């Protein structure tokens, strides 16, 4: 009976430590935006979005939907080529979604770099690049869809509305 109390006491008292909640396998937003290198990495993340196949990665494949490449469907544009696409087709929805994902990333960089205490030169360069990329994403979406909603600020989901 004495051993049970010792074991129970050890389990209860062993759980009385401050839990470390810092993620070690990825970067958290709370600790990321602090150095010039972080600002540059943030804007590089916006550039990386441009390689996505649903955004600019296969941009030349739009020729498949024209007289230049009719009949070739190497990248899943058959719904466009055949005229069977709707506003819910995967090709259309993914281009819309990925465009606004890039805009959200650019807005996040602009918001966070504005609040960083780094050199004015790096800050203005990174913010300028992020604003250009945001405009470029809007240009792409406007060419594909016509009028699109404009979001010029990012939403921080950790803050209340």
Phi, psi and omega in degrees: 000323180296323180294326179294317179295321178295316179296315179296317178296320179295321179291318181291311182288333178290340179271006183264062175226158180285125183283134178272113184257007180287125177285134181256352181259356178205167182270136177262152181297330181292332182249357187277310189280076182225336183236168177298324178297322178295320178298317179293321177295324179297314180288331175294330175295327177289317176300322182297329178299334183291339180281349182300136182299333180277358180242274180246350185301324178240039185301324181292345180288351175296340176299336179295339180268008181238186179292344181291320188231030182300135177097345180261126179229068180277346185230029174076027178262018182302324179295326178285314182300318183277355180075022183258013184271154175229183178289354178253003178294145183303320180300316182288311182299319181293324177294319178297309184298312182292327176298315180284336172296317177296320178296318178297319178297316179297317178297323178295318177298313182300314182296314185284321181290329176301328184267355183280149176261079179232176182298145182300324182295312179294318180300312181292325178295312182295316180295320177298316178296318180295321178293321177297314181297321177299316178296322179294321176297317178296320178301315179298313180295321179295320178295325182277321191241353186084216181298132180230152176293144182252123176244111182253018174211152179266156179258125176269109184291346179278347179257148178286162180267000000 
